[in-house]
Amino acid sequence: MSTTYSLETRVENGVVYGTFALPQNSSAARYLENISQNRASECSFPEPCEIIGTEPEHPFITVVMRTQGKRYEELTDVLLCLQAQVCDDFEIVLVGHKVPAEYYDGLIKVLKQFPEGLLKRMRFYKLDTGGRAMPLELGASVARGSYVVFLDDDDIVTDSWISSFKELSETQSGKILASYCVTQLWKVTKPSSKTMHHELMSASAYGHQYCHDFDPALQVGLNNCPFMSLAFPRYLFSDLHMHFDAELTTTEDWDFLMRAYSICGVANIQSSTAVYRLWDNTENSHVLHDESEWNRNYSRIVDRLDSSPFLLDAGGVQSIRSKSTGQVVTKEAIARSAVMLAYEGEAPVERDIRKSLATVREGSGTGNDAVHYAKGMSLDEKDWAVALEFDGQTPVNALAFSPTDAAFCVMGEFKLQLTSADGVVTELDYADADVHNGSQVDCNHIVFLKRQPYVLFKLPKTMVLTGAKLTYELFAEVSEQYIDQVTLSKTGLMVGRAHRWAVRKLHAREE
């Protein structure tokens, strides 16, 4: 059987319409059929209330925000950011989703403190039904902009957020527009249940884990795009009738992005226009939803993506090839996450090492003035190498090194060169690595099957250093021979093809 589709072909003398036929089971037919199966929403949404702005009539972009009305200070911050935009060609659709009665009046008061210039471009909707995706669905359905962007009530955007999207749209109209985004650790310092007001404080420097171009090979495995860094063309909603998955309790943004990417591709803005705030001591989605819930949602998304053909934008094949072969970009990608830690006090335990590695990679520092760090390694032609400089006054007792945050790698042939304040150079090697969280497989190599791998060097004595440099080998794949050796040394069990498959499956699950 074949399915007939209309094809528009532009030729020199105008537009010529023709038809072509595709076998029903072909990937192209299934891809087109999947798009055509979308239907207009049958949901009945409320009319705007309290604040009903009418300008501009045809904005470039609609900013959709959802709030539960509980975070007055955070909401004030983000609205101040919108008020400060250098480009005012936008409207705001703010959805109060299941706002508790005791917070509602305070929420409206926060909104109405802003000047008329902002309120005239805002529409407020009160929504008391549905899950996390429902306010996004409402916002997209009433949007008037050519593009739609989704902004949480606790994030921050720069004054060029809107203008950056608009500038790129002039040459990349119709594509998803993706900007870079920094992260930052924040704390609530004085929460008060009586006044419902609290104070906010930034608690780290900016992290840059989301400051990179959209990469489909990475994005399929893990969401690397904060939602406010993405602007979607409105035709996805108005013409193709795409919807958010109402069954998802988390990761609804990742699900929608991947389905949308396969239709319209992504164009990149190579500058940071937003701050993704990581909350240290208040509720967030990772606190409100347990691991099993996240895993169920993840499986649902992957199963859906795997059930129909997936179209890659230009450059997608090279991205996938580089990840699957372990070549082309492997060294550069790993270089960004290499970390060296230096300890003034006693040698740390594993829990403290892994915590410091995680916070450094998130861009939040070590959280301890007595722990120094360097992130990212030099890329000389012959060796993997990472270096850390000191002021010549700092006493150091131990150094820890982590080559990558990924699991399943082999590290070996490493040499640590220490330069003291008096110019003496001390060299340590594999035999001096006192502690690691991998498995030794021969006299020079350690296999790491878990994430956040590290080796720890306890110095023979307290040393005042001016510098430390570690050179090493790193392999981003673990051979079957090494898997067998690790298993035999730890369990004494017989191994074979089925066992190796299980080990790799567990690794994939951890990733």
Stockholm file with secondary structure:
# STOCKHOLM 1.0

chainA/1-511         MSTTYSLETRVENGVVYGTFALPQNSSAARYLENISQNRASECSFPEPCEIIGTEPEHPFITVVMRTQGKRYEELTDVLLCLQAQVCDDFEIVLVGHKVPAEYYDGLIKVLKQFPEGLLKRMRFYKLDTGGRAMPLELGASVARGSYVVFLDDDDIVTDSWISSFKELSETQSGKILASYCVTQLWKVTKPSSKTMHHELMSASAYGHQYCHDFDPALQVGLNNCPFMSLAFPRYLFSDLHMHFDAELTTTEDWDFLMRAYSICGVANIQSSTAVYRLWDNTENSHVLHDESEWNRNYSRIVDRLDSSPFLLDAGGVQSIRSKSTGQVVTKEAIARSAVMLAYEGEAPVERDIRKSLATVREGSGTGNDAVHYAKGMSLDEKDWAVALEFDGQTPVNALAFSPTDAAFCVMGEFKLQLTSADGVVTELDYADADVHNGSQVDCNHIVFLKRQPYVLFKLPKTMVLTGAKLTYELFAEVSEQYIDQVTLSKTGLMVGRAHRWAVRKLHAREE
#=GR chainA/1-511 SS CEEEEEEEEEETTEEEEEEEEEETTSHHHHHHHHHHTCCCCCCCCCCCCSCBCCCCSSCSEEEEEEECSCCHHHHHHHHHHHHTCSCCCEEEEEEEESCCHHHHHHHHHHHHTSCHHHHTTEEEEEECSSCTHHHHHHHHHHCCSSEEEEEETTCEECTTHHHHHHHHHHHHTTSEEEEEEEEEEEEECSCCTTTCCCCEEECSCCEEEECSCCCHHHHHHSCCSCGGGEEEETHHHHTSCCCCCTTCSSCHHHHHHHHHHHHHCEEEEEEEEEEEEEESSSCCHHHHSCHHHHHHHHHHHHHHHHTSCCCCCTTHHHHHHHHHHTCSSHHHHHHTTCEEEEESSSCCCHHHHHHHHHHHHTTSCCSCTTEEEEESCBCCSSCEEEEEECCSCCEEEEEEEESCSCSSEEEEEEEEEEEETTSCEEEEEGGGEEEESSEECSSSEEEECSSSCCEEEEEEEEEEEEEEEEEEEEESSCCHHHHHHHHHHHHCCCCCHHHHHHHHHHHHHHC
#=GC SS_cons         CEEEEEEEEEETTEEEEEEEEEETTSHHHHHHHHHHTCCCCCCCCCCCCSCBCCCCSSCSEEEEEEECSCCHHHHHHHHHHHHTCSCCCEEEEEEEESCCHHHHHHHHHHHHTSCHHHHTTEEEEEECSSCTHHHHHHHHHHCCSSEEEEEETTCEECTTHHHHHHHHHHHHTTSEEEEEEEEEEEEECSCCTTTCCCCEEECSCCEEEECSCCCHHHHHHSCCSCGGGEEEETHHHHTSCCCCCTTCSSCHHHHHHHHHHHHHCEEEEEEEEEEEEEESSSCCHHHHSCHHHHHHHHHHHHHHHHTSCCCCCTTHHHHHHHHHHTCSSHHHHHHTTCEEEEESSSCCCHHHHHHHHHHHHTTSCCSCTTEEEEESCBCCSSCEEEEEECCSCCEEEEEEEESCSCSSEEEEEEEEEEEETTSCEEEEEGGGEEEESSEECSSSEEEECSSSCCEEEEEEEEEEEEEEEEEEEEESSCCHHHHHHHHHHHHCCCCCHHHHHHHHHHHHHHC
//
